[in-house]
Amino acid sequence: GGRATLRHGSSTCLPPARKDRDMRRLVLAAAIATGLAGTLAIGGAAPVSAQDSQLLAVGEMAPDFALPGATRYGALEDPIRLSDYRGETVVLAFFFRVRTRG
């Protein structure tokens, strides 16, 4: 009869839905790698001193730092400082540039 033979390891043996899922994973991995490489290229790796590289103990106060801030309307003029939020819960969220309009 007219049976089709599918070889193991061939992309033709994957169902279309799995091909799409695998392609999305590949694109996502490429976007992550590109985002990380772009972040390092634009910002550069800041020199780290021995004092900066020590981990904080649970419950210990984090040192103050400033970062450029952004809202859904664009970048903020002034940096955001951790000390501005003393006594409040702070959540840091990092997003890939490809997920924004900027």
N, CA, C and O atoms as CSV, one atom per row, in Angstrom:
chain,resi,resn,atom,element,x,y,z
A,1,GLY,N,N,0.624,-1.175,0.000
A,1,GLY,CA,C,0.000,0.000,0.000
A,1,GLY,C,C,0.693,1.306,0.000
A,1,GLY,O,O,1.919,1.393,-0.066
A,2,GLY,N,N,-0.100,2.313,0.074
A,2,GLY,CA,C,0.360,3.690,-0.031
A,2,GLY,C,C,0.711,4.316,1.301
A,2,GLY,O,O,0.252,5.420,1.594
A,3,ARG,N,N,1.515,3.645,2.124
A,3,ARG,CA,C,1.914,4.205,3.420
A,3,ARG,C,C,3.089,5.161,3.257
A,3,ARG,O,O,4.016,4.903,2.489
A,4,ALA,N,N,3.034,6.257,3.984
A,4,ALA,CA,C,4.154,7.210,3.975
A,4,ALA,C,C,5.138,6.803,5.057
A,4,ALA,O,O,4.738,6.417,6.156
A,5,THR,N,N,6.410,6.888,4.750
A,5,THR,CA,C,7.437,6.558,5.730
A,5,THR,C,C,8.028,7.850,6.279
A,5,THR,O,O,8.490,8.706,5.525
A,6,LEU,N,N,8.006,7.979,7.604
A,6,LEU,CA,C,8.587,9.149,8.254
A,6,LEU,C,C,9.860,8.731,8.954
A,6,LEU,O,O,9.866,7.775,9.729
A,7,ARG,N,N,10.922,9.433,8.685
A,7,ARG,CA,C,12.202,9.119,9.305
A,7,ARG,C,C,12.320,9.818,10.649
A,7,ARG,O,O,11.909,10.969,10.797
A,8,HIS,N,N,12.882,9.121,11.624
A,8,HIS,CA,C,13.128,9.700,12.945
A,8,HIS,C,C,14.154,10.817,12.812
A,8,HIS,O,O,15.151,10.661,12.106
A,9,GLY,N,N,13.922,11.936,13.479
A,9,GLY,CA,C,14.849,13.060,13.428
A,9,GLY,C,C,14.549,14.020,12.293
A,9,GLY,O,O,15.135,15.101,12.224
A,10,SER,N,N,13.663,13.647,11.420
A,10,SER,CA,C,13.290,14.526,10.322
A,10,SER,C,C,12.213,15.481,10.802
A,10,SER,O,O,11.313,15.079,11.539
A,11,SER,N,N,12.292,16.732,10.396
A,11,SER,CA,C,11.277,17.696,10.814
A,11,SER,C,C,9.922,17.364,10.202
A,11,SER,O,O,8.896,17.860,10.665
A,12,THR,N,N,9.910,16.526,9.162
A,12,THR,CA,C,8.639,16.171,8.543
A,12,THR,C,C,7.822,15.243,9.418
A,12,THR,O,O,6.626,15.076,9.180
A,13,CYS,N,N,8.445,14.621,10.443
A,13,CYS,CA,C,7.673,13.713,11.283
A,13,CYS,C,C,6.999,14.448,12.441
A,13,CYS,O,O,6.266,13.832,13.214
A,14,LEU,N,N,7.235,15.751,12.571
A,14,LEU,CA,C,6.595,16.512,13.636
A,14,LEU,C,C,5.240,17.009,13.161
A,14,LEU,O,O,5.111,17.472,12.027
A,15,PRO,N,N,4.232,16.919,14.012
A,15,PRO,CA,C,2.939,17.486,13.632
A,15,PRO,C,C,3.064,19.004,13.513
A,15,PRO,O,O,3.928,19.598,14.159
A,16,PRO,N,N,2.215,19.645,12.698
A,16,PRO,CA,C,2.310,21.094,12.488
A,16,PRO,C,C,2.274,21.900,13.787
A,16,PRO,O,O,3.006,22.882,13.910
A,17,ALA,N,N,1.450,21.516,14.752
A,17,ALA,CA,C,1.361,22.259,16.013
A,17,ALA,C,C,2.695,22.217,16.756
A,17,ALA,O,O,3.105,23.213,17.350
A,18,ARG,N,N,3.362,21.086,16.725
A,18,ARG,CA,C,4.647,20.967,17.420
A,18,ARG,C,C,5.723,21.781,16.708
A,18,ARG,O,O,6.571,22.395,17.356
A,19,LYS,N,N,5.689,21.785,15.375
A,19,LYS,CA,C,6.639,22.603,14.619
A,19,LYS,C,C,6.488,24.070,15.012
A,19,LYS,O,O,7.479,24.766,15.231
A,20,ASP,N,N,5.230,24.536,15.101
A,20,ASP,CA,C,4.969,25.927,15.475
A,20,ASP,C,C,5.479,26.219,16.877
A,20,ASP,O,O,6.089,27.262,17.111
A,21,ARG,N,N,5.236,25.307,17.813
A,21,ARG,CA,C,5.677,25.497,19.198
A,21,ARG,C,C,7.200,25.527,19.268
A,21,ARG,O,O,7.778,26.364,19.962
A,22,ASP,N,N,7.851,24.608,18.544
A,22,ASP,CA,C,9.311,24.588,18.534
A,22,ASP,C,C,9.872,25.863,17.908
A,22,ASP,O,O,10.888,26.383,18.369
A,23,MET,N,N,9.221,26.366,16.869
A,23,MET,CA,C,9.676,27.600,16.227
A,23,MET,C,C,9.507,28.779,17.179
A,23,MET,O,O,10.382,29.642,17.250
A,24,ARG,N,N,8.388,28.828,17.915
A,24,ARG,CA,C,8.181,29.909,18.890
A,24,ARG,C,C,9.251,29.867,19.968
A,24,ARG,O,O,9.757,30.909,20.383
A,25,ARG,N,N,9.598,28.669,20.423
A,25,ARG,CA,C,10.653,28.537,21.433
A,25,ARG,C,C,11.988,29.024,20.891
A,25,ARG,O,O,12.740,29.695,21.598
A,26,LEU,N,N,12.282,28.694,19.656
A,26,LEU,CA,C,13.529,29.129,19.036
A,26,LEU,C,C,13.565,30.652,18.910
A,26,LEU,O,O,14.584,31.277,19.203
A,27,VAL,N,N,12.458,31.243,18.475
A,27,VAL,CA,C,12.386,32.700,18.344
A,27,VAL,C,C,12.512,33.359,19.713
A,27,VAL,O,O,13.202,34.370,19.848
A,28,LEU,N,N,11.855,32.800,20.734
A,28,LEU,CA,C,11.946,33.342,22.087
A,28,LEU,C,C,13.376,33.262,22.607
A,28,LEU,O,O,13.874,34.222,23.196
A,29,ALA,N,N,14.038,32.135,22.397
A,29,ALA,CA,C,15.425,31.986,22.844
A,29,ALA,C,C,16.328,32.993,22.134
A,29,ALA,O,O,17.222,33.571,22.753
A,30,ALA,N,N,16.099,33.200,20.845
A,30,ALA,CA,C,16.896,34.181,20.100
A,30,ALA,C,C,16.637,35.594,20.617
A,30,ALA,O,O,17.565,36.395,20.727
A,31,ALA,N,N,15.371,35.903,20.937
A,31,ALA,CA,C,15.042,37.230,21.467
A,31,ALA,C,C,15.694,37.454,22.823
A,31,ALA,O,O,16.196,38.544,23.099
A,32,ILE,N,N,15.692,36.435,23.666
A,32,ILE,CA,C,16.328,36.551,24.981
A,32,ILE,C,C,17.820,36.785,24.816
A,32,ILE,O,O,18.389,37.667,25.458
A,33,ALA,N,N,18.449,36.000,23.964
A,33,ALA,CA,C,19.891,36.154,23.742
A,33,ALA,C,C,20.213,37.531,23.174
A,33,ALA,O,O,21.189,38.159,23.583
A,34,THR,N,N,19.401,38.000,22.236
A,34,THR,CA,C,19.615,39.319,21.650
A,34,THR,C,C,19.416,40.416,22.685
A,34,THR,O,O,20.185,41.376,22.733
A,35,GLY,N,N,18.383,40.275,23.515
A,35,GLY,CA,C,18.132,41.266,24.563
A,35,GLY,C,C,19.265,41.342,25.561
A,35,GLY,O,O,19.684,42.433,25.948
A,36,LEU,N,N,19.766,40.194,25.981
A,36,LEU,CA,C,20.883,40.182,26.927
A,36,LEU,C,C,22.138,40.765,26.298
A,36,LEU,O,O,22.851,41.542,26.934
A,37,ALA,N,N,22.410,40.395,25.061
A,37,ALA,CA,C,23.593,40.924,24.382
A,37,ALA,C,C,23.468,42.432,24.188
A,37,ALA,O,O,24.443,43.163,24.362
A,38,GLY,N,N,22.279,42.897,23.831
A,38,GLY,CA,C,22.059,44.334,23.650
A,38,GLY,C,C,22.199,45.101,24.944
A,38,GLY,O,O,22.760,46.197,24.964
A,39,THR,N,N,21.696,44.537,26.023
A,39,THR,CA,C,21.817,45.186,27.328
A,39,THR,C,C,23.274,45.338,27.715
A,39,THR,O,O,23.684,46.395,28.194
A,40,LEU,N,N,24.050,44.304,27.515
A,40,LEU,CA,C,25.471,44.374,27.848
A,40,LEU,C,C,26.210,45.335,26.920
A,40,LEU,O,O,27.111,46.052,27.357
A,41,ALA,N,N,25.834,45.353,25.649
A,41,ALA,CA,C,26.522,46.226,24.698
A,41,ALA,C,C,26.201,47.694,24.951
A,41,ALA,O,O,27.085,48.545,24.859
A,42,ILE,N,N,24.947,47.997,25.268
A,42,ILE,CA,C,24.541,49.387,25.481
A,42,ILE,C,C,25.018,49.887,26.835
A,42,ILE,O,O,25.668,50.929,26.926
A,43,GLY,N,N,24.698,49.149,27.876
A,43,GLY,CA,C,25.038,49.593,29.217
A,43,GLY,C,C,26.450,49.247,29.605
A,43,GLY,O,O,27.043,49.903,30.461
A,44,GLY,N,N,26.990,48.231,28.988
A,44,GLY,CA,C,28.318,47.774,29.373
A,44,GLY,C,C,28.277,47.176,30.761
A,44,GLY,O,O,27.391,47.484,31.558
A,45,ALA,N,N,29.213,46.345,31.036
A,45,ALA,CA,C,29.282,45.741,32.359
A,45,ALA,C,C,30.013,46.703,33.283
A,45,ALA,O,O,31.166,47.060,33.040
A,46,ALA,N,N,29.332,47.119,34.342
A,46,ALA,CA,C,29.946,48.030,35.304
A,46,ALA,C,C,30.982,47.272,36.122
A,46,ALA,O,O,30.767,46.109,36.462
A,47,PRO,N,N,32.101,47.913,36.442
A,47,PRO,CA,C,33.094,47.244,37.276
A,47,PRO,C,C,32.509,46.940,38.651
A,47,PRO,O,O,31.797,47.760,39.230
A,48,VAL,N,N,32.810,45.777,39.153
A,48,VAL,CA,C,32.277,45.342,40.440
A,48,VAL,C,C,33.419,45.279,41.440
A,48,VAL,O,O,34.438,44.628,41.207
A,49,SER,N,N,33.230,45.966,42.553
A,49,SER,CA,C,34.249,45.905,43.603
A,49,SER,C,C,33.954,44.722,44.509
A,49,SER,O,O,32.872,44.139,44.441
A,50,ALA,N,N,34.902,44.369,45.348
A,50,ALA,CA,C,34.709,43.253,46.278
A,50,ALA,C,C,33.528,43.531,47.198
A,50,ALA,O,O,32.793,42.611,47.558
A,51,GLN,N,N,33.340,44.784,47.579
A,51,GLN,CA,C,32.232,45.134,48.469
A,51,GLN,C,C,30.892,44.936,47.765
A,51,GLN,O,O,29.935,44.467,48.381
A,52,ASP,N,N,30.814,45.291,46.475
A,52,ASP,CA,C,29.571,45.164,45.727
A,52,ASP,C,C,29.169,43.715,45.493
A,52,ASP,O,O,27.983,43.423,45.344
A,53,SER,N,N,30.128,42.813,45.459
A,53,SER,CA,C,29.824,41.440,45.093
A,53,SER,C,C,29.352,40.586,46.266
A,53,SER,O,O,29.027,39.415,46.072
A,54,GLN,N,N,29.304,41.135,47.471
A,54,GLN,CA,C,28.861,40.356,48.623
A,54,GLN,C,C,27.337,40.298,48.654
A,54,GLN,O,O,26.661,41.292,48.387
A,55,LEU,N,N,26.814,39.138,48.978
A,55,LEU,CA,C,25.370,38.957,49.049
A,55,LEU,C,C,24.837,39.516,50.353
A,55,LEU,O,O,25.539,39.549,51.363
A,56,LEU,N,N,23.592,39.953,50.320
A,56,LEU,CA,C,22.931,40.438,51.525
A,56,LEU,C,C,22.262,39.279,52.236
A,56,LEU,O,O,21.791,38.334,51.602
A,57,ALA,N,N,22.222,39.356,53.541
A,57,ALA,CA,C,21.503,38.356,54.326
A,57,ALA,C,C,20.011,38.651,54.230
A,57,ALA,O,O,19.612,39.796,54.014
A,58,VAL,N,N,19.195,37.628,54.390
A,58,VAL,CA,C,17.746,37.799,54.366
A,58,VAL,C,C,17.358,38.784,55.458
A,58,VAL,O,O,17.782,38.643,56.605
A,59,GLY,N,N,16.553,39.781,55.106
A,59,GLY,CA,C,16.102,40.782,56.062
A,59,GLY,C,C,17.026,41.979,56.182
A,59,GLY,O,O,16.666,42.974,56.812
A,60,GLU,N,N,18.217,41.904,55.588
A,60,GLU,CA,C,19.161,43.020,55.642
A,60,GLU,C,C,18.732,44.095,54.642
A,60,GLU,O,O,18.229,43.781,53.563
A,61,MET,N,N,18.934,45.370,55.009
A,61,MET,CA,C,18.538,46.469,54.142
A,61,MET,C,C,19.444,46.519,52.908
A,61,MET,O,O,20.668,46.438,53.013
A,62,ALA,N,N,18.824,46.651,51.759
A,62,ALA,CA,C,19.574,46.738,50.503
A,62,ALA,C,C,20.210,48.114,50.385
A,62,ALA,O,O,19.639,49.097,50.857
A,63,PRO,N,N,21.379,48.202,49.766
A,63,PRO,CA,C,22.002,49.515,49.568
A,63,PRO,C,C,21.199,50.334,48.556
A,63,PRO,O,O,20.532,49.780,47.684
A,64,ASP,N,N,21.274,51.644,48.684
A,64,ASP,CA,C,20.559,52.523,47.764
A,64,ASP,C,C,21.179,52.426,46.372
A,64,ASP,O,O,22.394,52.286,46.234
A,65,PHE,N,N,20.344,52.500,45.357
A,65,PHE,CA,C,20.813,52.548,43.975
A,65,PHE,C,C,19.801,53.321,43.158
A,65,PHE,O,O,18.665,53.516,43.588
A,66,ALA,N,N,20.208,53.758,41.990
A,66,ALA,CA,C,19.327,54.491,41.083
A,66,ALA,C,C,19.331,53.803,39.727
A,66,ALA,O,O,20.359,53.305,39.267
A,67,LEU,N,N,18.167,53.785,39.100
A,67,LEU,CA,C,18.010,53.199,37.767
A,67,LEU,C,C,17.162,54.127,36.914
A,67,LEU,O,O,16.318,54.850,37.442
A,68,PRO,N,N,17.372,54.119,35.601
A,68,PRO,CA,C,16.469,54.885,34.747
A,68,PRO,C,C,15.086,54.251,34.810
A,68,PRO,O,O,14.959,53.028,34.766
A,69,GLY,N,N,14.071,55.064,34.911
A,69,GLY,CA,C,12.707,54.552,35.014
A,69,GLY,C,C,11.923,54.795,33.741
A,69,GLY,O,O,12.287,55.636,32.918
A,70,ALA,N,N,10.853,54.055,33.593
A,70,ALA,CA,C,9.987,54.215,32.432
A,70,ALA,C,C,8.569,53.849,32.822
A,70,ALA,O,O,8.341,53.028,33.710
A,71,THR,N,N,7.635,54.465,32.152
A,71,THR,CA,C,6.227,54.112,32.285
A,71,THR,C,C,5.747,53.674,30.911
A,71,THR,O,O,6.535,53.592,29.968
A,72,ARG,N,N,4.484,53.399,30.800
A,72,ARG,CA,C,3.972,53.005,29.485
A,72,ARG,C,C,4.003,54.165,28.493
A,72,ARG,O,O,3.825,53.965,27.291
A,73,TYR,N,N,4.232,55.387,29.004
A,73,TYR,CA,C,4.297,56.567,28.140
A,73,TYR,C,C,5.716,56.903,27.701
A,73,TYR,O,O,5.911,57.779,26.858
A,74,GLY,N,N,6.704,56.222,28.259
A,74,GLY,CA,C,8.084,56.466,27.864
A,74,GLY,C,C,9.020,56.581,29.051
A,74,GLY,O,O,8.635,56.335,30.194
A,75,ALA,N,N,10.261,56.961,28.760
A,75,ALA,CA,C,11.300,57.057,29.787
A,75,ALA,C,C,11.044,58.257,30.696
A,75,ALA,O,O,10.551,59.295,30.254
A,76,LEU,N,N,11.385,58.095,31.964
A,76,LEU,CA,C,11.264,59.184,32.929
A,76,LEU,C,C,12.503,60.068,32.855
A,76,LEU,O,O,13.596,59.593,32.545
A,77,GLU,N,N,12.327,61.345,33.140
A,77,GLU,CA,C,13.448,62.283,33.104
A,77,GLU,C,C,14.457,61.994,34.208
A,77,GLU,O,O,15.662,61.949,33.958
A,78,ASP,N,N,13.967,61.801,35.422
A,78,ASP,CA,C,14.840,61.576,36.573
A,78,ASP,C,C,14.922,60.089,36.884
A,78,ASP,O,O,13.947,59.359,36.700
A,79,PRO,N,N,16.085,59.635,37.357
A,79,PRO,CA,C,16.201,58.224,37.737
A,79,PRO,C,C,15.363,57.915,38.976
A,79,PRO,O,O,15.032,58.804,39.760
A,80,ILE,N,N,15.038,56.662,39.129
A,80,ILE,CA,C,14.297,56.200,40.307
A,80,ILE,C,C,15.311,55.662,41.302
A,80,ILE,O,O,16.177,54.864,40.943
A,81,ARG,N,N,15.205,56.098,42.554
A,81,ARG,CA,C,16.121,55.655,43.609
A,81,ARG,C,C,15.384,54.716,44.554
A,81,ARG,O,O,14.214,54.928,44.873
A,82,LEU,N,N,16.072,53.692,44.989
A,82,LEU,CA,C,15.483,52.761,45.942
A,82,LEU,C,C,15.093,53.485,47.226
A,82,LEU,O,O,14.068,53.165,47.828
A,83,SER,N,N,15.892,54.452,47.650
A,83,SER,CA,C,15.621,55.171,48.901
A,83,SER,C,C,14.308,55.954,48.847
A,83,SER,O,O,13.752,56.281,49.896
A,84,ASP,N,N,13.800,56.262,47.654
A,84,ASP,CA,C,12.513,56.954,47.528
A,84,ASP,C,C,11.361,56.083,48.017
A,84,ASP,O,O,10.274,56.590,48.294
A,85,TYR,N,N,11.589,54.796,48.123
A,85,TYR,CA,C,10.530,53.854,48.490
A,85,TYR,C,C,10.802,53.174,49.826
A,85,TYR,O,O,10.267,52.098,50.095
A,86,ARG,N,N,11.626,53.791,50.662
A,86,ARG,CA,C,11.953,53.211,51.971
A,86,ARG,C,C,10.664,52.952,52.750
A,86,ARG,O,O,9.784,53.811,52.819
A,87,GLY,N,N,10.566,51.769,53.329
A,87,GLY,CA,C,9.396,51.379,54.110
A,87,GLY,C,C,8.280,50.764,53.284
A,87,GLY,O,O,7.275,50.324,53.841
A,88,GLU,N,N,8.435,50.726,51.967
A,88,GLU,CA,C,7.422,50.147,51.091
A,88,GLU,C,C,7.969,48.881,50.441
A,88,GLU,O,O,9.181,48.672,50.381
A,89,THR,N,N,7.068,48.049,49.961
A,89,THR,CA,C,7.478,46.856,49.226
A,89,THR,C,C,7.877,47.273,47.817
A,89,THR,O,O,7.147,48.009,47.154
A,90,VAL,N,N,9.026,46.807,47.361
A,90,VAL,CA,C,9.528,47.149,46.030
A,90,VAL,C,C,9.693,45.865,45.229
A,90,VAL,O,O,10.301,44.904,45.700
A,91,VAL,N,N,9.151,45.855,44.025
A,91,VAL,CA,C,9.303,44.727,43.105
A,91,VAL,C,C,10.016,45.249,41.866
A,91,VAL,O,O,9.565,46.214,41.248
A,92,LEU,N,N,11.118,44.620,41.505
A,92,LEU,CA,C,11.837,44.993,40.289
A,92,LEU,C,C,11.407,44.064,39.169
A,92,LEU,O,O,11.465,42.843,39.316
A,93,ALA,N,N,10.974,44.633,38.051
A,93,ALA,CA,C,10.554,43.837,36.896
A,93,ALA,C,C,11.389,44.262,35.700
A,93,ALA,O,O,11.482,45.451,35.395
A,94,PHE,N,N,11.992,43.304,35.028
A,94,PHE,CA,C,12.827,43.577,33.872
A,94,PHE,C,C,12.132,43.032,32.636
A,94,PHE,O,O,11.702,41.879,32.621
A,95,PHE,N,N,12.020,43.854,31.600
A,95,PHE,CA,C,11.357,43.454,30.371
A,95,PHE,C,C,12.321,43.602,29.203
A,95,PHE,O,O,13.175,44.489,29.187
A,96,PHE,N,N,12.166,42.724,28.236
A,96,PHE,CA,C,12.969,42.799,27.025
A,96,PHE,C,C,12.516,43.986,26.205
A,96,PHE,O,O,11.329,44.308,26.167
A,97,ARG,N,N,13.442,44.623,25.563
A,97,ARG,CA,C,13.125,45.776,24.735
A,97,ARG,C,C,12.173,45.389,23.592
A,97,ARG,O,O,11.376,46.218,23.152
A,98,VAL,N,N,12.245,44.176,23.120
A,98,VAL,CA,C,11.390,43.760,22.009
A,98,VAL,C,C,9.922,43.726,22.396
A,98,VAL,O,O,9.056,43.660,21.523
A,99,ARG,N,N,9.625,43.769,23.700
A,99,ARG,CA,C,8.231,43.754,24.141
A,99,ARG,C,C,7.671,45.161,24.291
A,99,ARG,O,O,6.518,45.321,24.691
A,100,THR,N,N,8.458,46.180,23.982
A,100,THR,CA,C,8.001,47.554,24.125
A,100,THR,C,C,8.055,48.252,22.777
A,100,THR,O,O,8.624,47.733,21.817
A,101,ARG,N,N,7.463,49.416,22.718
A,101,ARG,CA,C,7.501,50.194,21.484
A,101,ARG,C,C,8.819,50.938,21.344
A,101,ARG,O,O,9.153,51.388,20.248
A,102,GLY,N,N,9.583,51.081,22.436
A,102,GLY,CA,C,10.816,51.882,22.403
A,102,GLY,C,C,11.956,51.077,22.155
A,102,GLY,O,O,13.073,51.590,22.095
